[in-house]
Amino acid sequence: MSKFAERLQTVANKPEVFQKFSRGLERESLRYTPEGALTQTPHPKALGAALTHRWITTDFAESLLEFITPVS
């Protein structure tokens, strides 16, 4: 059994480990044009301001949307 598999098995045998830390999710997605190129248009207004929205923002480029959940 690989070291990774051993670690997974350890966690599987102790699910209470997951109750000891907080977590949030982040998903990044590129915006494309119908032709398949990266979009050059500004952040969609329907999503709110890119740098002040609580859960939807851009990371380093206008074509990259970043969705963030609160830590819980």
C-alpha positions as a LaTeX table, in Angstrom:
\begin{tabular}{lrrr}
\hline
Residue & $x$ (\AA) & $y$ (\AA) & $z$ (\AA) \\
\hline
Met1 & 0.00 & 0.00 & 0.00 \\
Ser2 & 1.34 & 3.45 & $-0.90$ \\
Lys3 & 2.00 & 6.11 & 1.72 \\
Phe4 & $-0.86$ & 8.17 & 0.27 \\
Ala5 & $-3.26$ & 5.21 & 0.52 \\
Glu6 & $-2.17$ & 4.65 & 4.12 \\
Arg7 & $-2.92$ & 8.27 & 4.99 \\
Leu8 & $-6.32$ & 8.07 & 3.31 \\
Gln9 & $-7.11$ & 4.95 & 5.29 \\
Thr10 & $-6.10$ & 6.68 & 8.52 \\
Val11 & $-8.48$ & 9.55 & 7.79 \\
Ala12 & $-11.25$ & 7.15 & 6.74 \\
Asn13 & $-10.93$ & 5.41 & 10.10 \\
Lys14 & $-11.13$ & 8.71 & 12.01 \\
Pro15 & $-13.84$ & 10.90 & 10.43 \\
Glu16 & $-13.86$ & 13.14 & 13.52 \\
Val17 & $-10.63$ & 14.65 & 12.15 \\
Phe18 & $-12.77$ & 16.67 & 9.73 \\
Gln19 & $-14.57$ & 18.38 & 12.62 \\
Lys20 & $-11.33$ & 19.96 & 13.82 \\
Phe21 & $-10.79$ & 22.48 & 11.06 \\
Ser22 & $-12.70$ & 25.13 & 9.13 \\
Arg23 & $-12.88$ & 25.24 & 5.38 \\
Gly24 & $-14.04$ & 27.38 & 2.51 \\
Leu25 & $-14.18$ & 26.67 & $-1.19$ \\
Glu26 & $-12.73$ & 28.59 & $-4.09$ \\
Arg27 & $-13.47$ & 27.89 & $-7.74$ \\
Glu28 & $-11.86$ & 29.71 & $-10.60$ \\
Ser29 & $-13.27$ & 29.73 & $-14.10$ \\
Leu30 & $-12.20$ & 31.48 & $-17.29$ \\
Arg31 & $-14.74$ & 33.43 & $-19.34$ \\
Tyr32 & $-14.70$ & 32.63 & $-23.06$ \\
Thr33 & $-16.23$ & 34.21 & $-26.14$ \\
Pro34 & $-18.58$ & 32.09 & $-28.31$ \\
Glu35 & $-15.57$ & 31.59 & $-30.62$ \\
Gly36 & $-13.54$ & 29.99 & $-27.83$ \\
Ala37 & $-11.12$ & 32.86 & $-27.12$ \\
Leu38 & $-10.64$ & 34.43 & $-23.70$ \\
Thr39 & $-13.03$ & 37.30 & $-23.27$ \\
Gln40 & $-11.62$ & 40.83 & $-23.20$ \\
Thr41 & $-14.79$ & 42.43 & $-21.81$ \\
Pro42 & $-14.95$ & 43.84 & $-18.28$ \\
His43 & $-16.26$ & 41.91 & $-15.30$ \\
Pro44 & $-20.04$ & 41.34 & $-15.82$ \\
Lys45 & $-22.04$ & 44.06 & $-14.03$ \\
Ala46 & $-24.68$ & 41.49 & $-13.07$ \\
Leu47 & $-22.08$ & 39.88 & $-10.77$ \\
Gly48 & $-21.30$ & 43.11 & $-8.92$ \\
Ala49 & $-18.01$ & 44.95 & $-8.58$ \\
Ala50 & $-15.05$ & 42.64 & $-9.15$ \\
Leu51 & $-12.92$ & 43.93 & $-6.31$ \\
Thr52 & $-15.64$ & 44.50 & $-3.70$ \\
His53 & $-18.10$ & 41.59 & $-4.13$ \\
Arg54 & $-18.03$ & 39.30 & $-1.14$ \\
Trp55 & $-18.03$ & 35.98 & $-3.03$ \\
Ile56 & $-17.43$ & 36.69 & $-6.73$ \\
Thr57 & $-14.24$ & 38.41 & $-7.84$ \\
Thr58 & $-11.40$ & 38.29 & $-10.35$ \\
Asp59 & $-8.00$ & 37.00 & $-9.37$ \\
Phe60 & $-5.43$ & 38.46 & $-11.75$ \\
Ala61 & $-7.34$ & 38.98 & $-15.00$ \\
Glu62 & $-10.79$ & 40.20 & $-16.02$ \\
Ser63 & $-11.45$ & 36.94 & $-17.86$ \\
Leu64 & $-10.92$ & 34.88 & $-14.70$ \\
Leu65 & $-13.89$ & 34.65 & $-12.35$ \\
Glu66 & $-13.27$ & 33.46 & $-8.83$ \\
Phe67 & $-16.13$ & 32.16 & $-6.68$ \\
Ile68 & $-15.45$ & 32.00 & $-2.93$ \\
Thr69 & $-17.54$ & 30.56 & $-0.10$ \\
Pro70 & $-17.24$ & 31.75 & 3.47 \\
Val71 & $-15.17$ & 29.65 & 5.86 \\
Ser72 & $-17.33$ & 27.48 & 8.08 \\
\hline
\end{tabular}
